């Protein structure tokens, strides 16, 4: 007899049933949350994509970006709101317990779940909440984004300039030590009409729309990720001393050997290292083969549309990161643009409200952020299980 999960997987792949009907039967709300199928917002008229400045690929010749990012669809993200507005007397840990039950039962189905109305008032409360869910939380060692610690197991989501729009990506897909789940918390919400939309992208929809030749080549060759870290210099970007928390080259070389990284020391004292990873991974809960890579967002073109880097004229392999196909050949410009076009075509976005918590299945769902004006602050926590 097939298990329920196997039956569901077969239904999902065959699309023999209406997914929203399967979703709406969820009974994992406990007593503290109520389920809603959709985050209701009007059609987007300000979240511009086509022709947007400081968004990689938006100004490229032949770009097929939608005019605006799409609004949320049914169950993407699924919405769970707190049942009672009087939450002050309920311990944060009680909400965390019910939230974990929902996440464990449904996150691999929806891909993204938004919890709204939680009594969380900043980084310390968010830290208490994610730690109370009892997941295996991890730090950000080896990460490429600019972040800083806010509380225990909590970082800023991004310290990129507010005008820059971050592309859809799976968290740390450029690593062989990536999180299974990502939790975002809205500490300071952007004002309505001021941008900062949180964008999510279901890669199960992406791979259906990618050119089969692109998919086949990625599957065959994999991807080579490259990092370039200068020696410590005033005003420079992340140095190898900062990245590896040491002043001793021997410590770095030990790491390279243990993690099977190829590397070289440059004549100016910089460190360059590289390694290959597959373009697909297997989802640990469903067994599905999933597009999981950063051909586009770990490429030097990320920096060429970045306000802090666009004025520089340096070789691609001297940016903080770059990538190639697994055989060392360049990823074609038209392939990069095609991937970006498809990602934005299937993405949805919305402004998070203060206190919102967004849980993502990091294998199935990519995340991104549109540029904004004024104040906005999201925090993040990462889980290995």
KEKE-3310 file (N, C-alpha, C; in steps of 0.2 Angstrom, whole numbers, plus 5000, padded with zeros to 4 digits):
npx = (5004:5003:5010:5003:5011:5017:5007:5002:5012:5013:5000:5003:5013:5006:4996:4983:4973:4965:4975:4973:4962:4966:4975:4967:4961:4968:4971:4979:4980:4979:4975:4978:4980:4972:4968:4970:4967:4973:4984:4977:4979:4978:4980:4997:5004:5014:5026:5037:5046:5050:5062:5068:5079:5095:5091:5097:5098:5086:5087:5093:5095:5082:5076:5063:5055:5041:5029:5026:5029:5020:5005:5001:4997:4984:4987:5001:5010:5003:4992:4992:4984:4984:4972:4965:4965:4970:4984:4993:4995:4999:5012:5026:5033:5022:5015:5025:5026:5014:5015:5026:5021:5012:5021:5029:5019:5014:5023:5031:5022:5015:5027:5029:5024:5015:5015:5004:5001:5007:5013:5026:5040:5052:5070:5074:5063:5059:5070:5068:5056:5060:5069:5062:5054:5062:5071:5086:5096:5107:5122:5130:5141:5153:5144:5139:5132:5130:5128:5123:5124:5110:5103:5102:5105:5099:5100:5102:5093:5098:5111:5112:5112:5097:5091:5094:5089:5086:5090:5079:5083:5089:5093:5110:5113:5124:5133:5138:5132:5119:5104:5088:5076:5070:5068:5060:5058:5048:5053:5053:5042:5041:5034:5017:5017:5031:5039:5051:5045:5043:5048:5044:5047:5043:5052:5047:5038:5047:5056:5048:5046:5058:5070:5072:5084:5093:5091:5095:5109:5113:5111:5119:5132:5133:5138:5151:5157:5165:5175:5182:5193:5201:5217:5217:5212:5211:5195:5192:5182:5175:5188:5199:5204:5194:5183:5187:5190:5203:5221:5230:5237:5238:5227:5217:5221:5220:5206:5202:5207:5201:5187:5188:5191:5197:5211:5220:5234:5235:5246:5245:5241:5228:5215:5209:5197:5188:5175:5165:5147:5132:5118:5105:5096:5090:5074:5073:5061:5051:5057:5059:5067:5076:5078:5092:5102:5114:5116:5113:5112:5124:5133:5145:5138:5128:5135:5137:5125:5124:5123:5135:5145:5144:5152:5164:5178:5182:5190:5179:5182:5187:5178:5168:5162:5159:5153:5154:5150:5151:5162:5171:5168:5161:5145:5132:5127:5114:5108:5108:5100:5088:5085:5083:5072:5062:5062:5057:5045:5037:5036:5030:5025:5024:5021:5028:5020:5023:5029:5026:5029:5038:5039:5050:5052:5067:5072:5062:5058:5063:5069:5068:5070:5063:5069:5068:5062:5065:5062:5065:5066:5071:5073:5082:5083:5090:5088:5094:5086)
npy = (4994:5011:5025:5040:5051:5047:5045:5058:5064:5058:5063:5076:5078:5073:5082:5079:5082:5097:5108:5118:5114:5103:5109:5117:5108:5108:5104:5108:5118:5120:5128:5141:5147:5152:5147:5153:5155:5164:5178:5193:5206:5221:5221:5222:5238:5246:5239:5238:5229:5227:5236:5241:5250:5245:5232:5216:5212:5218:5229:5224:5220:5213:5208:5200:5203:5204:5218:5222:5214:5199:5197:5188:5171:5158:5150:5153:5164:5152:5157:5160:5166:5173:5167:5174:5191:5195:5192:5194:5187:5174:5163:5165:5153:5144:5148:5146:5132:5127:5133:5126:5113:5116:5119:5108:5099:5105:5113:5108:5106:5118:5127:5140:5149:5161:5168:5178:5191:5188:5190:5197:5207:5212:5208:5200:5194:5187:5179:5171:5165:5157:5149:5142:5134:5123:5119:5114:5127:5137:5146:5159:5155:5156:5162:5173:5185:5202:5203:5206:5201:5200:5195:5180:5167:5175:5186:5201:5202:5207:5218:5226:5240:5250:5254:5244:5229:5213:5197:5183:5168:5153:5150:5150:5141:5140:5132:5117:5115:5120:5128:5120:5126:5143:5157:5172:5188:5202:5216:5230:5238:5243:5258:5259:5258:5262:5252:5238:5225:5208:5194:5179:5163:5149:5135:5124:5128:5135:5126:5120:5129:5133:5132:5116:5112:5120:5116:5102:5104:5110:5100:5090:5096:5103:5115:5128:5136:5151:5160:5176:5183:5197:5201:5208:5225:5243:5249:5239:5225:5210:5202:5188:5186:5190:5183:5170:5171:5172:5175:5168:5159:5146:5140:5143:5135:5123:5122:5122:5110:5101:5103:5100:5110:5118:5129:5145:5156:5173:5185:5197:5194:5190:5178:5165:5153:5138:5127:5113:5109:5100:5104:5101:5095:5083:5083:5082:5077:5074:5067:5072:5078:5093:5109:5118:5130:5143:5150:5162:5172:5170:5175:5186:5196:5200:5210:5220:5227:5233:5246:5249:5243:5245:5255:5250:5243:5228:5212:5197:5187:5193:5199:5198:5185:5173:5162:5147:5135:5118:5112:5122:5131:5147:5153:5156:5172:5174:5163:5166:5177:5171:5162:5172:5179:5169:5166:5178:5179:5169:5173:5180:5194:5204:5217:5214:5215:5223:5212:5201:5184:5174:5158:5148:5134:5130:5122:5121:5134:5150:5166:5184:5202:5218:5234:5249:5264:5274:5268:5250:5234:5218:5202:5187:5169:5153:5136:5119:5108)
npz = (5000:4996:5004:5011:5008:4996:4988:4987:4981:4968:4963:4963:4954:4942:4941:4943:4951:4959:4966:4975:4981:4988:4997:5004:5013:5025:5042:5052:5061:5074:5089:5089:5077:5062:5045:5029:5012:5003:5002:5002:4992:4981:4963:4957:4955:4957:4959:4950:4937:4924:4915:4926:4936:4944:4945:4941:4924:4920:4912:4901:4883:4875:4886:4895:4906:4916:4917:4930:4946:4950:4960:4976:4974:4975:4990:4989:4996:5008:5021:5038:5051:5068:5079:5090:5094:5106:5112:5121:5134:5130:5130:5119:5115:5115:5103:5094:5095:5089:5077:5072:5070:5059:5050:5048:5043:5032:5024:5014:5005:5001:5000:5004:5019:5027:5042:5052:5063:5075:5092:5091:5094:5089:5086:5097:5102:5090:5089:5101:5096:5085:5090:5100:5091:5090:5080:5070:5071:5061:5058:5047:5041:5028:5019:5006:5006:5013:5029:5047:5064:5075:5085:5095:5084:5074:5060:5051:5036:5024:5020:5009:4998:4999:4987:4978:4970:4974:4967:4963:4973:4980:4997:5000:4990:4983:4991:4999:5011:5015:5021:5025:5028:5028:5038:5038:5046:5049:5055:5053:5043:5026:5020:5013:4995:4994:4990:4992:4992:4997:4988:4981:4974:4966:4962:4956:4947:4939:4932:4923:4914:4909:4895:4888:4883:4890:4903:4902:4899:4911:4920:4915:4916:4928:4940:4942:4956:4960:4971:4976:4987:4993:5001:5018:5017:5018:5017:5007:5000:5008:5015:5015:5027:5035:5031:5034:5047:5053:5053:5048:5034:5034:5041:5032:5021:5027:5028:5015:5010:5018:5014:5001:4991:4977:4975:4975:4979:4976:4968:4974:4986:4988:4989:4979:4976:4971:4966:4962:4960:4959:4948:4952:4966:4977:4985:5002:5008:4999:4989:4976:4962:4960:4953:4958:4961:4957:4945:4939:4950:4956:4948:4939:4933:4943:4950:4941:4939:4951:4963:4970:4963:4950:4943:4942:4932:4930:4928:4926:4935:4946:4954:4969:4969:4956:4942:4933:4920:4925:4918:4917:4907:4900:4906:4895:4889:4885:4890:4904:4904:4900:4911:4921:4916:4916:4930:4935:4929:4935:4948:4964:4973:4988:5001:5016:5033:5048:5061:5054:5049:5038:5032:5023:5012:5008:4997:4988:4986:4980:4986:4986:4985:4981:4978:4988:4996:5010:5027:5031:5037:5038:5046:5048:5050:5049:5046:5047:5047)
capx = (5000:5007:5009:5000:5015:5019:5001:5001:5018:5010:4995:5006:5017:5002:4991:4976:4968:4966:4980:4970:4957:4970:4978:4962:4959:4973:4968:4985:4980:4979:4970:4981:4980:4967:4970:4967:4970:4977:4986:4973:4981:4977:4985:5003:5004:5020:5031:5040:5051:5053:5066:5069:5086:5098:5089:5101:5094:5080:5088:5096:5092:5078:5073:5056:5052:5034:5029:5026:5029:5013:5002:5001:4992:4981:4992:5008:5010:4998:4992:4990:4983:4982:4965:4963:4969:4972:4989:4999:4996:5001:5019:5029:5034:5016:5014:5030:5024:5009:5018:5030:5016:5009:5027:5031:5014:5012:5028:5034:5017:5014:5033:5029:5019:5015:5011:5002:4997:5011:5015:5033:5042:5059:5074:5075:5056:5060:5075:5064:5051:5063:5073:5057:5052:5067:5075:5093:5097:5114:5125:5130:5148:5154:5139:5141:5128:5132:5123:5126:5120:5105:5101:5104:5102:5096:5104:5099:5091:5102:5113:5113:5109:5090:5089:5096:5084:5090:5087:5077:5088:5088:5098:5116:5113:5131:5136:5135:5130:5114:5098:5082:5071:5072:5063:5060:5053:5047:5054:5051:5039:5041:5027:5014:5020:5038:5043:5053:5041:5046:5046:5045:5047:5042:5056:5044:5036:5052:5059:5043:5046:5065:5071:5074:5091:5096:5090:5099:5116:5115:5111:5125:5139:5134:5140:5157:5156:5171:5176:5189:5194:5207:5219:5214:5214:5206:5189:5190:5177:5176:5194:5200:5205:5187:5179:5188:5191:5210:5226:5235:5235:5238:5221:5213:5223:5217:5199:5202:5209:5195:5181:5189:5191:5204:5212:5227:5235:5237:5252:5243:5239:5221:5213:5204:5195:5183:5172:5159:5141:5127:5113:5099:5097:5084:5071:5073:5055:5047:5061:5058:5073:5074:5083:5094:5108:5114:5119:5112:5114:5131:5137:5148:5133:5125:5138:5137:5119:5124:5126:5142:5150:5143:5157:5171:5179:5187:5188:5173:5184:5190:5172:5168:5160:5157:5152:5154:5148:5156:5168:5175:5166:5156:5138:5130:5123:5107:5105:5107:5094:5082:5084:5081:5066:5058:5061:5052:5038:5033:5037:5024:5028:5020:5024:5027:5018:5027:5027:5025:5035:5038:5043:5051:5055:5073:5073:5057:5056:5068:5066:5071:5068:5063:5072:5063:5063:5063:5064:5063:5071:5069:5078:5082:5085:5091:5088:5096:5081)
capy = (5000:5017:5030:5046:5056:5045:5046:5065:5066:5056:5068:5083:5077:5072:5087:5076:5085:5104:5108:5122:5110:5099:5114:5120:5103:5107:5104:5108:5125:5120:5132:5148:5150:5150:5146:5157:5152:5169:5185:5198:5213:5223:5220:5227:5244:5250:5235:5238:5225:5229:5242:5244:5252:5241:5225:5213:5209:5222:5233:5220:5219:5206:5206:5198:5204:5207:5225:5222:5208:5197:5197:5181:5166:5154:5146:5155:5159:5150:5162:5158:5172:5172:5167:5179:5197:5196:5187:5196:5182:5168:5163:5165:5146:5141:5150:5142:5125:5126:5135:5120:5108:5118:5119:5101:5096:5108:5118:5105:5106:5125:5130:5146:5150:5167:5169:5185:5193:5185:5195:5197:5214:5213:5203:5196:5190:5183:5174:5166:5161:5152:5144:5138:5129:5117:5117:5115:5133:5138:5153:5160:5154:5154:5165:5178:5191:5206:5203:5206:5197:5205:5191:5173:5164:5179:5190:5205:5198:5210:5225:5229:5247:5250:5254:5238:5224:5206:5192:5176:5163:5148:5152:5147:5136:5139:5129:5110:5116:5125:5127:5117:5131:5150:5161:5179:5192:5209:5221:5237:5237:5248:5261:5257:5262:5263:5246:5233:5219:5202:5191:5172:5160:5142:5132:5118:5131:5138:5121:5119:5135:5134:5128:5109:5112:5124:5111:5096:5106:5111:5094:5087:5099:5106:5123:5129:5142:5154:5166:5179:5187:5200:5202:5214:5232:5248:5250:5233:5221:5205:5199:5181:5186:5191:5177:5163:5172:5170:5179:5163:5156:5138:5139:5143:5130:5117:5122:5120:5103:5097:5104:5098:5116:5120:5136:5148:5163:5178:5188:5203:5192:5188:5171:5163:5146:5136:5120:5111:5107:5098:5110:5099:5092:5079:5086:5076:5075:5071:5063:5075:5081:5100:5114:5121:5132:5150:5152:5169:5176:5170:5177:5193:5201:5202:5216:5225:5231:5235:5253:5249:5240:5246:5260:5247:5239:5223:5205:5194:5183:5197:5201:5193:5179:5172:5155:5144:5128:5113:5111:5129:5136:5152:5153:5161:5178:5172:5158:5170:5181:5167:5160:5178:5180:5164:5167:5184:5177:5165:5175:5184:5198:5208:5220:5211:5219:5222:5206:5195:5179:5170:5152:5145:5128:5133:5118:5122:5141:5155:5173:5190:5208:5224:5240:5252:5270:5275:5262:5244:5230:5211:5198:5180:5164:5148:5130:5114:5103)
capz = (5000:4995:5009:5009:5005:4990:4984:4986:4976:4962:4961:4962:4947:4937:4941:4942:4956:4960:4971:4980:4985:4993:5002:5009:5018:5030:5048:5056:5063:5081:5092:5089:5070:5057:5039:5023:5006:4999:5005:4998:4990:4975:4958:4958:4950:4959:4960:4943:4936:4917:4914:4933:4938:4949:4945:4936:4918:4918:4906:4895:4877:4874:4893:4895:4913:4917:4919:4938:4950:4951:4967:4978:4971:4980:4994:4988:5001:5012:5026:5044:5056:5075:5080:5094:5094:5113:5112:5126:5139:5128:5129:5113:5114:5113:5096:5090:5095:5084:5070:5069:5068:5053:5045:5047:5039:5025:5021:5008:5000:4999:4999:5008:5023:5030:5049:5053:5070:5081:5097:5091:5095:5087:5085:5103:5101:5084:5091:5105:5093:5081:5095:5103:5087:5091:5074:5071:5068:5059:5057:5040:5039:5021:5015:5002:5007:5018:5035:5053:5069:5078:5091:5095:5078:5070:5056:5046:5030:5019:5021:5002:4998:4998:4980:4974:4970:4975:4962:4967:4974:4985:5001:5000:4985:4981:4996:5000:5017:5014:5025:5023:5029:5030:5041:5038:5051:5047:5060:5051:5037:5021:5019:5006:4989:4994:4988:4997:4991:4997:4982:4982:4967:4966:4957:4953:4941:4935:4928:4918:4908:4906:4889:4890:4882:4896:4909:4901:4900:4918:4923:4913:4918:4935:4940:4946:4960:4962:4976:4976:4993:4994:5008:5021:5014:5020:5012:5003:5002:5013:5015:5017:5035:5038:5029:5038:5054:5054:5050:5046:5028:5035:5043:5026:5017:5030:5027:5008:5009:5021:5010:4994:4987:4973:4977:4974:4982:4970:4969:4978:4993:4988:4989:4974:4977:4967:4967:4958:4963:4954:4947:4954:4972:4979:4991:5007:5011:4994:4984:4970:4959:4960:4951:4964:4959:4957:4939:4938:4955:4959:4942:4940:4931:4949:4952:4936:4940:4958:4964:4973:4959:4942:4940:4941:4926:4932:4925:4930:4941:4951:4958:4975:4966:4949:4941:4926:4920:4929:4914:4917:4901:4902:4905:4889:4891:4883:4895:4910:4903:4900:4918:4925:4913:4919:4937:4937:4926:4940:4955:4966:4978:4993:5006:5023:5038:5054:5064:5049:5049:5032:5032:5016:5010:5004:4991:4983:4985:4981:4989:4983:4987:4977:4981:4992:4999:5017:5031:5030:5040:5039:5049:5045:5053:5045:5049:5044:5046)
cpx = (5004:5005:5006:5004:5017:5013:5000:5006:5016:5005:4998:5009:5012:4997:4984:4971:4970:4970:4977:4965:4961:4973:4973:4959:4963:4969:4973:4985:4980:4973:4972:4981:4974:4970:4967:4971:4975:4978:4983:4977:4979:4982:4991:5003:5010:5026:5034:5046:5054:5056:5068:5077:5088:5094:5092:5096:5088:5081:5092:5092:5088:5075:5065:5053:5045:5035:5030:5026:5021:5011:5002:4995:4989:4986:4999:5008:5004:4998:4989:4990:4982:4975:4962:4968:4972:4978:4994:5000:4998:5008:5021:5030:5028:5014:5019:5029:5019:5011:5022:5026:5014:5015:5029:5026:5013:5017:5030:5029:5016:5021:5034:5023:5020:5011:5010:4999:5001:5013:5023:5035:5049:5063:5075:5068:5057:5065:5072:5060:5055:5067:5068:5054:5056:5070:5082:5096:5105:5116:5125:5137:5148:5149:5142:5138:5131:5127:5127:5121:5116:5104:5103:5101:5098:5101:5099:5098:5096:5104:5115:5110:5101:5087:5090:5090:5087:5086:5084:5083:5087:5094:5104:5116:5120:5136:5134:5133:5125:5108:5092:5076:5074:5066:5064:5055:5054:5048:5052:5048:5040:5034:5024:5016:5027:5042:5045:5049:5045:5044:5048:5044:5048:5046:5053:5040:5041:5055:5054:5044:5053:5066:5074:5082:5096:5096:5095:5106:5118:5115:5117:5132:5139:5136:5147:5157:5163:5171:5182:5189:5200:5210:5217:5217:5209:5201:5188:5184:5179:5183:5194:5201:5198:5182:5180:5191:5198:5215:5231:5233:5235:5231:5216:5215:5220:5210:5198:5203:5203:5189:5182:5188:5198:5205:5219:5228:5238:5243:5251:5241:5232:5221:5208:5203:5189:5181:5166:5153:5136:5121:5106:5101:5090:5081:5071:5067:5051:5051:5062:5065:5072:5080:5085:5101:5108:5118:5119:5114:5120:5136:5139:5143:5129:5128:5138:5131:5118:5127:5133:5147:5150:5148:5163:5172:5185:5185:5183:5176:5187:5184:5172:5166:5158:5156:5153:5150:5153:5162:5173:5173:5161:5149:5136:5126:5115:5104:5104:5101:5088:5080:5081:5073:5060:5056:5056:5045:5034:5033:5031:5028:5022:5024:5023:5025:5023:5024:5026:5031:5033:5042:5044:5054:5061:5074:5068:5056:5062:5065:5071:5068:5068:5066:5066:5066:5061:5066:5061:5068:5068:5075:5077:5085:5085:5091:5090:5091:5074)
cpy = (5006:5021:5036:5051:5054:5046:5054:5067:5064:5061:5074:5083:5077:5078:5085:5078:5093:5105:5113:5119:5105:5103:5115:5115:5103:5108:5105:5115:5125:5124:5140:5151:5148:5151:5150:5155:5157:5175:5190:5204:5214:5221:5225:5232:5248:5246:5233:5233:5227:5236:5245:5245:5248:5235:5221:5210:5213:5226:5230:5220:5212:5204:5205:5199:5206:5214:5226:5215:5206:5197:5190:5177:5162:5149:5147:5162:5158:5155:5159:5164:5169:5172:5172:5185:5198:5190:5188:5191:5175:5168:5162:5157:5142:5142:5146:5135:5123:5128:5129:5115:5110:5117:5112:5097:5098:5112:5115:5105:5114:5128:5136:5147:5156:5167:5176:5186:5190:5191:5196:5205:5216:5207:5198:5191:5185:5177:5168:5162:5155:5146:5139:5133:5122:5115:5117:5121:5133:5145:5154:5160:5152:5157:5171:5185:5195:5206:5204:5203:5202:5202:5184:5170:5168:5184:5195:5201:5201:5217:5228:5236:5246:5250:5248:5232:5217:5201:5186:5172:5159:5150:5147:5141:5135:5135:5122:5110:5121:5123:5124:5122:5138:5153:5168:5183:5199:5213:5228:5236:5243:5251:5259:5262:5264:5258:5242:5227:5213:5197:5183:5168:5152:5138:5126:5121:5133:5132:5119:5123:5136:5129:5121:5109:5115:5119:5105:5098:5107:5105:5090:5089:5102:5113:5123:5136:5144:5160:5169:5184:5190:5199:5208:5221:5237:5249:5245:5229:5215:5202:5192:5181:5186:5185:5171:5165:5170:5175:5174:5159:5148:5136:5138:5137:5123:5116:5120:5113:5099:5097:5103:5104:5117:5127:5138:5155:5167:5182:5194:5201:5189:5180:5170:5155:5144:5129:5119:5108:5105:5104:5108:5095:5088:5082:5080:5073:5071:5067:5066:5079:5088:5104:5118:5123:5140:5153:5159:5174:5175:5172:5184:5198:5204:5209:5222:5229:5233:5242:5254:5247:5242:5251:5257:5243:5234:5216:5202:5190:5187:5201:5196:5186:5179:5164:5153:5138:5124:5111:5117:5133:5141:5151:5158:5166:5177:5167:5161:5174:5177:5164:5166:5179:5175:5165:5173:5183:5173:5167:5179:5188:5202:5211:5216:5217:5218:5216:5200:5190:5174:5164:5149:5138:5130:5129:5120:5130:5146:5162:5178:5196:5214:5230:5244:5259:5271:5269:5256:5239:5223:5207:5191:5175:5157:5141:5124:5108:5105)
cpz = (5000:5002:5007:5006:4998:4985:4982:4980:4969:4959:4959:4955:4941:4936:4940:4946:4956:4966:4977:4984:4990:4998:5007:5014:5024:5037:5054:5060:5071:5084:5091:5082:5066:5050:5034:5017:5002:5003:5000:4997:4983:4970:4958:4953:4952:4959:4953:4943:4929:4917:4921:4934:4944:4950:4939:4930:4916:4912:4900:4889:4877:4881:4892:4902:4912:4919:4927:4940:4951:4959:4969:4975:4977:4983:4992:4989:5005:5018:5032:5049:5063:5076:5084:5094:5101:5114:5118:5131:5137:5127:5121:5111:5112:5105:5092:5090:5089:5077:5067:5067:5061:5048:5043:5043:5032:5021:5014:5003:4997:4997:5003:5012:5027:5037:5050:5060:5076:5085:5097:5090:5093:5087:5091:5103:5096:5086:5096:5101:5089:5085:5098:5098:5087:5084:5075:5067:5067:5058:5049:5038:5032:5016:5011:5003:5013:5024:5041:5058:5073:5085:5090:5089:5073:5067:5053:5039:5024:5021:5014:5002:4996:4991:4976:4975:4970:4971:4966:4967:4980:4990:5001:4995:4982:4985:4996:5007:5018:5019:5022:5023:5031:5033:5041:5043:5049:5053:5059:5044:5033:5021:5013:5001:4989:4993:4993:4997:4993:4992:4983:4975:4968:4960:4953:4947:4936:4930:4923:4912:4906:4900:4891:4889:4888:4902:4908:4902:4907:4921:4921:4916:4925:4934:4945:4949:4961:4966:4975:4982:4993:5001:5011:5019:5016:5015:5007:5004:5006:5011:5017:5024:5038:5037:5032:5045:5057:5050:5047:5040:5029:5037:5037:5022:5020:5028:5019:5007:5012:5017:5003:4989:4983:4975:4975:4977:4976:4972:4974:4985:4993:4987:4984:4975:4973:4968:4963:4962:4958:4953:4950:4961:4973:4985:4996:5009:5005:4989:4977:4968:4957:4958:4957:4963:4958:4951:4938:4944:4959:4953:4943:4938:4937:4951:4947:4935:4947:4959:4967:4969:4952:4939:4939:4935:4928:4929:4930:4936:4946:4955:4964:4973:4959:4948:4934:4926:4923:4925:4914:4911:4904:4901:4900:4892:4890:4888:4902:4910:4903:4907:4921:4922:4916:4926:4939:4934:4931:4947:4957:4972:4982:4998:5013:5028:5044:5059:5060:5050:5043:5033:5025:5016:5006:4998:4986:4981:4985:4984:4986:4986:4982:4981:4984:4994:5006:5021:5030:5033:5041:5042:5047:5050:5049:5049:5045:5043:5045)
residu = (UNK:UNK:UNK:UNK:UNK:UNK:UNK:UNK:UNK:UNK:UNK:UNK:UNK:UNK:UNK:UNK:UNK:UNK:UNK:UNK:UNK:UNK:UNK:UNK:UNK:UNK:UNK:UNK:UNK:UNK:UNK:UNK:UNK:UNK:UNK:UNK:UNK:UNK:UNK:UNK:UNK:UNK:UNK:UNK:UNK:UNK:UNK:UNK:UNK:UNK:UNK:UNK:UNK:UNK:UNK:UNK:UNK:UNK:UNK:UNK:UNK:UNK:UNK:UNK:UNK:UNK:UNK:UNK:UNK:UNK:UNK:UNK:UNK:UNK:UNK:UNK:UNK:UNK:UNK:UNK:UNK:UNK:UNK:UNK:UNK:UNK:UNK:UNK:UNK:UNK:UNK:UNK:UNK:UNK:UNK:UNK:UNK:UNK:UNK:UNK:UNK:UNK:UNK:UNK:UNK:UNK:UNK:UNK:UNK:UNK:UNK:UNK:UNK:UNK:UNK:UNK:UNK:UNK:UNK:UNK:UNK:UNK:UNK:UNK:UNK:UNK:UNK:UNK:UNK:UNK:UNK:UNK:UNK:UNK:UNK:UNK:UNK:UNK:UNK:UNK:UNK:UNK:UNK:UNK:UNK:UNK:UNK:UNK:UNK:UNK:UNK:UNK:UNK:UNK:UNK:UNK:UNK:UNK:UNK:UNK:UNK:UNK:UNK:UNK:UNK:UNK:UNK:UNK:UNK:UNK:UNK:UNK:UNK:UNK:UNK:UNK:UNK:UNK:UNK:UNK:UNK:UNK:UNK:UNK:UNK:UNK:UNK:UNK:UNK:UNK:UNK:UNK:UNK:UNK:UNK:UNK:UNK:UNK:UNK:UNK:UNK:UNK:UNK:UNK:UNK:UNK:UNK:UNK:UNK:UNK:UNK:UNK:UNK:UNK:UNK:UNK:UNK:UNK:UNK:UNK:UNK:UNK:UNK:UNK:UNK:UNK:UNK:UNK:UNK:UNK:UNK:UNK:UNK:UNK:UNK:UNK:UNK:UNK:UNK:UNK:UNK:UNK:UNK:UNK:UNK:UNK:UNK:UNK:UNK:UNK:UNK:UNK:UNK:UNK:UNK:UNK:UNK:UNK:UNK:UNK:UNK:UNK:UNK:UNK:UNK:UNK:UNK:UNK:UNK:UNK:UNK:UNK:UNK:UNK:UNK:UNK:UNK:UNK:UNK:UNK:UNK:UNK:UNK:UNK:UNK:UNK:UNK:UNK:UNK:UNK:UNK:UNK:UNK:UNK:UNK:UNK:UNK:UNK:UNK:UNK:UNK:UNK:UNK:UNK:UNK:UNK:UNK:UNK:UNK:UNK:UNK:UNK:UNK:UNK:UNK:UNK:UNK:UNK:UNK:UNK:UNK:UNK:UNK:UNK:UNK:UNK:UNK:UNK:UNK:UNK:UNK:UNK:UNK:UNK:UNK:UNK:UNK:UNK:UNK:UNK:UNK:UNK:UNK:UNK:UNK:UNK:UNK:UNK:UNK:UNK:UNK:UNK:UNK:UNK:UNK:UNK:UNK:UNK:UNK:UNK:UNK:UNK:UNK:UNK:UNK:UNK:UNK:UNK:UNK:UNK:UNK:UNK:UNK:UNK:UNK:UNK:UNK:UNK:UNK:UNK:UNK:UNK:UNK:UNK:UNK)
# end
